[in-house]
Amino acid sequence: MPIHKVDLNDQSTLQDIYATDASEKGLPKYRLPDGGAEPHAAYSLVRDELLLDGNARQNLATFCTTWVEDEVKQLMTDAVDKNMIDKDEYPQTAEIENRCVHILADLWHAEKSWETVGCSTTGSSEAAMLGGLAFKWKWRARREAEGKDTSKPNIVTGPVQICWKKFARYFDVEIREVPLEGDALGIQPEDLRKYCDENTIGVVATLGVTFTGIYEPVEALARELDSMERDLGLDIPIHVDAASGGFIAPFIQRDLVWDFQIPRVRSINASGHKYGLAPLGVGWVIWASKEDLPEDLIFYVDYLGGNMPTFALNFSRPGGEIIAQYYNFLRLGRDGYTAIQQACADTAQWLGAELAKIGPFEMVYDGHGGLPAVAYKLTDADHGFTLYDLSERVRMRGWQIASYPLPSNRQETVVQRILIRHGVSRDLVELLLDDMKRAIEHLSKNPIPNSTAKPGFHHG
């Protein structure tokens, strides 16, 4: 029987991927190709390019989810065609979003969690901006009713993630980012009288500061604002940026008072795709009551069917991440979230103790009382290398660790931060620690007097 001769021009699935025409040319980069390619060939060639990305599981600079169960992946596939904004066409997806809002409102001690208002977003950046916009609208309405100037709104923060600076620039609000004084790592109650005034639309307190992982003292800030209202007549609300801590504190720091238990806290945002354990692309913002979301910020859409209210900045977006968030709530419950977050915290604290033993490090944050993370700096000596050099050295083994200066007025202090997330096991951290020891030993024996290493990635 004669052997079939392969036609090298045959682009069918019978042909080897790396013998197709597409594989023998560079992929088109900036111009749409004239012809197409077999699905299996196009998939494989694009996947090959992704090999150049880092291994997400070794990215200890990101707060975001890098490990999910197979069931989550299947739900994401099942929901690939669901548009979150089209609540008339996908009413059950809309109902799942609504359930998540009320579950979070209850988790964060809203007085009437079943009546509160909130929504999903693409992440905490959008959620934070919605919280800021609600503050601006409420402040402006109050000022207009009093016949006062509304042209100079400001918002007072500690060291915040870049989304708040975007909010200030995009929506014409002055941001008063309180510089770090002494050993402080975040905003302190004593800072408020200096930076707040009648044009302050709100104070942002961060539950899990991007730069270090610490929690800012929300309850103490609220007490000081209460005193300021009595003394100065300034009624200034608090928004809690709980991008990460909103899914940590309710489970493993239950005695901490930071949420809607405090009357002055009027809105909270969190990232479902960080310690909420959902896949990338979902955040949440919740208001204490319906009165805290001005009606002017709500739009009604009737051209998709029905007459749906929407108050997100984005419009069309996928529903899978919201569905996956609800899956996690069902799958894990309070006990499951508690077990996961406690394991992360225990591992972070263990890592902090080990780092304090092995190297020329001084701990800035050791993993206790805040996020499951550690932050440290080099001791005051000439070690022959910088933390940027150390980041570059361990990157050779695949580890991505953030190195960067602290915010003003402590820019001279360069820190390195490691985040422990779901899927970062004790064994994985032990491997990291071994690689760090080898890197420190190498750099100590081979000093870099004129280092050109640059600040590393430190996603917030």
C-alpha positions in Angstrom: 0.0 0.0 0.0 1.6 3.3 -1.0 2.4 5.8 1.7 0.4 9.1 1.4 2.6 12.0 0.5 2.0 15.1 2.6 1.2 18.2 0.7 3.3 21.0 2.4 0.7 23.5 1.3 -2.0 21.7 3.2 -3.2 23.9 6.1 -5.6 21.3 7.6 -5.4 19.9 11.1 -3.6 16.8 9.7 -0.5 18.9 9.1 2.0 19.5 11.9 1.7 22.9 13.4 5.3 23.8 12.9 5.2 22.8 9.2 2.4 25.2 8.3 3.0 28.4 6.4 2.1 30.5 9.4 4.8 28.9 11.5 7.5 29.6 8.9 7.0 33.3 9.0 7.2 35.9 11.8 3.8 36.6 13.2 2.2 39.9 11.9 2.8 42.5 14.5 1.2 45.8 13.3 -0.8 44.9 10.2 -3.7 42.5 9.8 -2.6 39.5 7.6 -4.2 39.0 4.2 -5.1 35.4 4.9 -6.0 33.3 7.9 -4.6 30.3 9.6 -5.9 27.0 11.0 -7.3 27.5 14.5 -4.8 25.0 16.1 -1.9 26.7 14.4 -2.9 30.2 15.4 -3.5 29.1 18.9 -0.2 27.4 19.3 1.8 30.3 17.8 0.1 32.8 20.1 0.6 30.5 23.1 4.3 30.2 22.2 4.6 34.0 22.5 3.1 33.9 25.9 6.0 31.7 27.0 8.0 34.9 27.3 5.8 36.2 30.1 6.8 35.5 33.6 5.3 32.7 35.6 2.4 34.3 37.4 2.6 31.8 40.4 6.1 33.2 41.1 5.0 36.8 40.9 5.1 37.8 44.5 4.8 41.5 43.6 1.1 41.3 42.6 -1.9 41.3 44.9 -4.0 39.6 42.2 -5.3 36.1 42.0 -2.9 33.7 40.2 -4.4 30.3 41.2 -8.0 29.2 40.7 -9.8 25.9 40.9 -10.7 24.0 37.7 -14.4 24.7 38.4 -13.7 28.4 38.3 -12.1 28.0 34.9 -15.1 26.1 33.7 -17.5 28.7 34.9 -15.5 31.4 33.1 -15.8 29.3 29.9 -19.6 28.9 30.5 -20.0 32.6 31.0 -17.8 33.8 28.1 -20.9 35.2 26.2 -22.6 36.9 29.2 -22.5 40.7 29.2 -22.8 42.0 32.7 -24.5 45.2 31.7 -27.3 43.5 29.9 -29.4 42.7 32.9 -32.6 42.1 30.8 -31.0 39.4 28.6 -29.0 37.8 31.5 -31.2 38.3 34.6 -29.7 35.5 36.6 -26.2 36.9 36.2 -27.6 40.2 37.4 -29.2 38.5 40.3 -25.9 36.8 41.2 -24.2 40.2 41.2 -26.9 41.5 43.5 -26.4 38.6 45.9 -22.7 39.3 46.0 -23.4 43.0 46.8 -25.6 42.1 49.8 -23.2 39.3 51.0 -20.4 41.9 51.1 -22.6 44.5 52.7 -23.4 42.0 55.5 -19.8 40.9 55.8 -18.9 44.6 56.3 -21.6 45.2 58.9 -23.9 47.4 56.9 -26.9 48.3 59.2 -29.5 47.1 56.7 -27.4 44.9 54.4 -30.5 43.7 52.5 -31.3 47.3 51.5 -27.9 48.7 50.8 -26.7 49.6 47.3 -23.5 48.7 45.4 -22.2 47.2 42.2 -19.5 45.1 40.7 -16.7 46.9 38.7 -13.7 45.9 36.6 -11.5 46.3 39.7 -10.8 48.5 42.7 -9.7 51.4 40.6 -13.1 51.9 39.1 -14.8 51.1 42.4 -12.6 53.7 44.2 -13.5 56.3 41.6 -17.2 55.7 42.1 -16.8 56.2 45.8 -14.9 59.4 45.2 -17.5 60.7 42.7 -20.3 60.0 45.2 -18.4 62.1 47.8 -17.9 64.9 45.3 -21.6 65.0 44.3 -22.8 65.0 47.9 -20.3 67.7 48.9 -21.3 69.9 45.9 -25.0 69.5 46.6 -24.5 70.5 50.3 -22.3 73.5 49.3 -24.8 74.7 46.7 -27.6 74.5 49.2 -25.6 76.7 51.5 -24.8 79.1 48.7 -21.1 78.4 48.9 -18.3 78.0 46.3 -18.0 74.5 44.8 -14.9 75.1 42.6 -12.2 73.8 44.9 -13.0 70.2 46.1 -10.2 68.2 47.8 -9.8 64.7 49.1 -7.4 63.8 51.9 -5.4 60.5 51.8 -2.4 58.7 53.1 -0.1 56.9 50.6 -2.6 55.6 48.1 -2.7 53.4 45.0 -2.4 55.3 41.7 -6.2 55.1 41.1 -6.8 57.9 43.6 -4.4 60.2 41.8 -6.2 59.3 38.6 -9.5 60.1 40.2 -8.2 63.5 41.3 -6.9 64.4 37.9 -9.8 63.0 35.8 -12.5 64.5 38.0 -10.9 67.8 38.9 -10.4 67.2 42.6 -7.3 68.3 44.6 -5.6 65.3 46.2 -3.9 66.1 49.5 -1.7 63.0 50.1 -0.3 63.3 53.6 3.4 62.8 53.6 4.9 60.2 55.9 6.4 61.7 59.1 8.9 60.0 61.4 8.3 56.3 61.3 4.7 56.5 60.1 3.7 54.3 57.2 0.2 55.8 56.7 -2.1 58.6 57.5 -2.5 59.4 61.2 -5.4 61.0 63.1 -3.2 64.0 64.0 -2.7 64.7 60.3 -6.4 65.5 59.7 -6.8 69.0 61.1 -3.8 70.2 59.1 -5.1 68.9 55.7 -8.9 68.9 56.0 -11.1 72.0 55.5 -14.6 73.0 54.3 -13.7 71.9 50.7 -12.7 68.3 51.8 -15.2 66.0 50.1 -13.9 63.0 52.1 -11.0 61.1 53.7 -9.6 57.9 52.2 -8.4 55.3 54.7 -6.6 52.4 53.2 -7.0 48.9 54.7 -3.8 47.4 53.2 -1.4 50.1 52.0 0.1 49.2 48.7 3.6 50.1 49.7 3.8 48.1 52.9 0.7 46.1 53.6 -0.3 47.9 56.8 -3.8 48.9 57.8 -4.4 52.6 58.4 -6.3 53.2 61.7 -9.9 53.8 60.4 -11.5 53.9 63.8 -9.1 56.4 65.2 -9.4 58.6 62.0 -13.2 58.5 62.5 -12.9 59.6 66.1 -10.7 62.5 65.1 -13.2 63.5 62.4 -16.0 63.4 65.0 -14.0 65.8 67.2 -13.4 68.1 64.2 -17.1 68.2 63.5 -17.8 69.2 67.1 -15.0 71.8 67.2 -15.1 73.1 63.6 -18.4 72.1 62.2 -16.8 70.0 59.4 -18.8 66.9 58.6 -16.3 64.8 56.5 -17.1 61.2 55.5 -14.7 58.3 55.2 -14.2 56.0 52.2 -12.3 52.8 53.0 -10.1 51.6 50.2 -10.1 48.0 51.3 -8.9 46.7 47.9 -7.1 43.8 49.7 -8.0 44.1 53.4 -11.7 43.9 52.8 -11.4 40.2 52.1 -8.8 39.7 54.9 -9.9 41.6 58.1 -13.5 40.1 58.3 -12.0 36.6 58.5 -8.8 36.8 60.5 -8.9 40.2 62.2 -12.5 40.1 63.4 -11.9 42.4 66.4 -10.7 45.2 64.1 -13.3 47.9 63.7 -12.9 49.5 60.3 -16.1 49.1 58.3 -19.8 50.2 58.4 -19.8 49.7 62.1 -18.3 53.2 62.1 -21.1 55.6 61.1 -18.6 58.0 59.4 -17.6 55.2 56.9 -20.0 55.8 54.0 -18.5 53.6 51.3 -16.0 50.7 50.9 -14.3 49.3 47.8 -12.6 45.9 47.5 -11.0 43.8 44.7 -12.7 40.5 44.2 -9.7 39.5 42.1 -7.2 40.1 44.9 -7.8 38.4 48.2 -11.4 37.8 47.2 -9.9 34.9 45.2 -11.9 35.6 42.0 -10.2 35.7 38.6 -8.9 39.0 37.2 -11.5 41.6 36.3 -13.8 42.2 39.3 -14.0 44.8 42.0 -16.8 45.9 44.4 -18.1 49.1 45.8 -20.7 49.3 48.5 -22.4 52.3 50.1 -23.7 52.3 53.6 -27.2 53.3 52.5 -29.0 54.3 49.3 -28.8 57.9 50.3 -25.0 57.8 50.0 -25.2 57.3 46.2 -26.5 60.5 44.6 -29.3 59.9 42.1 -27.5 62.1 39.5 -24.8 59.4 39.2 -27.3 56.7 38.2 -28.2 56.3 34.5 -31.2 54.4 33.1 -30.7 52.3 29.9 -33.7 51.2 27.9 -32.2 50.2 24.6 -31.0 46.8 25.8 -34.5 45.8 26.9 -36.1 46.9 30.2 -35.0 50.1 31.9 -31.9 49.2 33.8 -30.1 51.5 36.2 -26.3 51.6 35.9 -23.7 53.6 37.9 -20.5 52.0 36.8 -17.9 53.8 34.7 -17.6 50.9 32.2 -20.5 49.6 30.2 -20.2 46.2 28.5 -18.0 43.8 30.4 -17.8 40.0 31.1 -20.0 38.4 33.7 -17.8 35.4 34.4 -15.7 37.0 37.1 -18.9 37.9 39.1 -20.2 34.4 38.7 -16.8 33.1 39.9 -16.9 35.4 42.9 -20.3 33.9 43.9 -18.9 30.4 43.4 -16.2 31.2 45.9 -18.7 32.5 48.4 -20.7 29.2 48.1 -17.6 27.0 47.8 -15.7 28.4 50.8 -18.1 30.2 53.1 -16.7 32.0 56.2 -14.8 29.0 57.4 -13.1 28.4 54.0 -12.1 32.1 53.6 -10.8 32.1 57.2 -8.7 29.0 56.6 -7.1 30.4 53.4 -6.4 33.9 54.7 -5.0 32.5 58.0 -2.7 30.2 56.1 -1.5 33.1 54.0 -1.0 35.3 57.1 0.9 32.5 58.9 3.2 32.0 56.0 3.9 35.7 55.7 4.7 36.0 59.4 7.0 32.9 59.1 8.8 34.5 56.1 9.2 37.8 58.0 10.8 36.0 60.9 13.2 34.0 58.6 14.2 37.1 56.6 15.1 38.9 59.8 17.6 36.0 60.5 19.3 35.6 57.2 20.3 38.8 55.7 21.1 42.4 56.0 17.5 43.3 56.4 15.5 45.5 58.7 11.8 44.7 58.8 9.4 47.5 57.9 6.3 45.3 58.2 6.5 41.8 59.4 3.1 40.4 58.4 1.4 41.0 61.7 -1.8 43.0 61.9 -2.3 43.8 58.2 -2.1 42.0 54.9 -0.3 38.6 54.4 2.8 40.3 53.3 6.3 41.5 54.4 8.2 44.6 53.6 11.8 45.3 54.5 14.8 47.5 53.8 18.6 47.0 53.8 20.3 47.9 57.0 22.4 51.1 57.1 25.7 49.8 55.7 27.4 49.4 52.4 26.5 45.9 51.3 27.9 46.2 47.8 24.4 45.8 46.3 20.9 47.3 46.4 17.5 45.8 46.8 17.0 46.5 43.1 20.1 44.3 42.4 18.5 41.6 44.6 15.3 41.8 42.7 17.2 41.3 39.4 19.2 38.4 40.8 16.2 36.4 42.0 14.4 37.2 38.7 16.9 34.8 37.1 15.1 32.0 39.0 11.7 33.3 37.9 10.8 35.2 41.1 9.2 38.7 40.7 9.7 40.8 43.9 8.9 44.5 44.1 11.5 47.0 45.1 10.7 50.7 45.3 11.0 53.9 47.5 8.5 54.7 50.1 6.2 57.7 49.4 7.1 61.3 50.5 8.7 62.2 52.9 10.5 58.9 53.1 11.6 58.5 49.5 15.2 57.8 50.7 14.0 54.5 52.1 13.9 51.7 49.5 11.9 48.7 50.5 11.2 45.3 49.0 7.8 43.8 49.4 6.6 40.1 49.2 2.9 39.3 49.0 1.6 35.9 50.1 -1.6 34.9 48.3 -3.8 31.9 47.9 -1.6 29.3 46.1 1.7 30.5 47.6 2.5 27.6 49.8 5.0 27.3 52.7 7.1 25.0 50.5 7.1 27.6 47.7 8.2 30.3 50.1 11.0 28.0 51.4 12.2 27.7 47.8 12.1 31.5 47.4 14.1 31.9 50.7 16.8 29.5 49.5 17.1 31.4 46.3 17.3 34.7 48.2 20.1 33.3 50.4 22.1 32.2 47.3 21.5 35.6 45.7 22.7 37.5 48.7 25.7 35.3 49.0 26.6 35.9 45.3 26.0 39.7 45.5 28.1 39.9 48.7 31.0 38.2 47.0 30.5 40.1 43.7 29.6 43.7 44.8 28.1 46.1 42.3 29.5 49.5 43.1 27.8 51.3 40.2 24.6 49.5 40.0 22.2 50.4 37.2 19.3 48.3 38.5 16.0 50.1 38.3 12.9 50.0 40.5 10.8 46.9 40.0 7.2 46.2 39.3 4.9 46.8 42.3 1.4 46.3 41.2 -1.3 47.6 43.5 
